[in-house]
């Protein structure tokens, strides 16, 4: 699991760098339509938020609990019939395993 998590972080980092490079080229060209520039701006903001979320989950121990609590609040508000207490334990365990796997990889990269 640790290698899968690390693979995901590395892959998204490469994609993020590529997207930033493409966006920089788009923003520097004056002949590009404003619509295309705006779409790239939205992509850049979205991928930045996603990368910070992945890194936050990977490096901060209580991040899984924080994300899960936010998700449960949204779920209870938007779809109260879909919420169940069993879902709470499953979800928190799943998010926590992400941090645990990444921690193991940081401690022993040759795993």
C-alpha positions as CSV (number, residue, x, y, z in Angstrom):
1,X,0.0,0.0,0.0
2,X,2.8,2.4,0.8
3,X,4.3,2.1,-2.7
4,X,0.8,2.7,-4.2
5,X,0.5,5.8,-2.1
6,X,3.9,7.1,-3.0
7,X,3.3,6.3,-6.7
8,X,0.1,8.4,-6.6
9,X,1.9,11.3,-4.9
10,X,4.8,11.2,-7.4
11,X,2.5,10.8,-10.4
12,X,0.3,13.8,-9.4
13,X,3.4,15.8,-8.7
14,X,4.6,15.2,-12.2
15,X,1.2,16.0,-13.6
16,X,1.0,19.2,-11.6
17,X,4.4,20.4,-12.8
18,X,3.3,19.7,-16.4
19,X,0.0,21.5,-15.9
20,X,1.8,24.5,-14.4
21,X,4.2,24.5,-17.3
22,X,1.4,24.4,-19.9
23,X,-0.5,27.0,-18.0
24,X,2.5,29.3,-18.0
25,X,2.9,28.9,-21.7
26,X,-0.8,29.6,-22.2
27,X,-0.7,32.7,-20.0
28,X,2.4,34.1,-21.7
29,X,0.8,33.9,-25.2
30,X,-1.2,37.0,-25.9
31,X,-3.1,35.4,-28.8
32,X,-4.8,32.8,-26.7
33,X,-8.5,33.3,-26.1
34,X,-9.5,34.5,-22.6
35,X,-11.8,31.5,-22.3
36,X,-8.9,29.1,-22.7
37,X,-6.9,31.1,-20.1
38,X,-9.7,31.0,-17.7
39,X,-10.1,27.2,-18.1
40,X,-6.4,26.7,-17.4
41,X,-6.7,28.9,-14.4
42,X,-9.5,26.7,-13.0
43,X,-7.4,23.6,-13.7
44,X,-4.4,25.1,-11.9
45,X,-6.4,26.0,-8.9
46,X,-8.1,22.6,-8.8
47,X,-4.9,20.6,-9.1
48,X,-3.2,22.8,-6.5
49,X,-6.0,22.1,-4.0
50,X,-5.8,18.4,-4.8
51,X,-2.0,18.2,-4.4
52,X,-2.2,20.1,-1.1
53,X,-4.9,17.7,0.1
54,X,-2.8,14.6,-0.9
55,X,0.3,16.0,0.8
56,X,-1.7,17.1,3.9
57,X,-3.1,13.5,4.2
58,X,0.4,12.1,3.7
59,X,2.3,14.2,6.3
60,X,-0.2,15.3,9.0
61,X,-1.4,12.5,11.3
62,X,-4.8,13.9,12.2
63,X,-5.6,15.0,8.7
64,X,-7.6,11.8,8.0
65,X,-9.9,12.5,10.9
66,X,-10.3,16.1,9.7
67,X,-11.2,15.2,6.1
68,X,-13.5,12.5,7.3
69,X,-15.4,14.8,9.7
70,X,-15.8,17.3,6.9
71,X,-17.1,14.6,4.5
72,X,-19.6,13.3,7.2
73,X,-20.9,16.8,7.8
74,X,-21.5,17.4,4.1
75,X,-23.0,13.9,3.7
76,X,-25.4,14.5,6.7
77,X,-26.4,17.8,5.3
78,X,-26.9,16.9,1.6
79,X,-27.9,13.2,1.9
80,X,-29.0,12.3,5.4
81,X,-30.5,9.0,4.3
82,X,-27.1,7.8,3.0
83,X,-25.3,8.4,6.3
84,X,-24.9,5.5,8.7
85,X,-22.7,5.1,11.8
86,X,-21.0,2.0,10.2
87,X,-19.8,4.3,7.5
88,X,-18.0,6.5,10.0
89,X,-15.7,3.7,11.2
90,X,-15.0,2.4,7.7
91,X,-14.2,5.8,6.3
92,X,-11.9,6.9,9.1
93,X,-10.0,3.6,8.9
94,X,-9.6,4.1,5.2
95,X,-8.3,7.6,5.4
96,X,-6.0,6.7,8.3
97,X,-4.4,3.9,6.3
98,X,-3.3,6.5,3.7
99,X,-1.2,8.3,6.3
100,X,0.1,5.1,7.9
101,X,1.2,3.7,4.5
102,X,3.0,6.9,3.6
103,X,4.6,7.0,7.0
104,X,5.9,3.5,6.5
105,X,7.4,4.4,3.2
106,X,9.1,7.5,4.6
107,X,10.7,5.5,7.3
108,X,11.8,2.7,4.9
109,X,11.8,3.7,1.3
110,X,13.3,0.3,0.2
111,X,10.2,-1.4,1.5
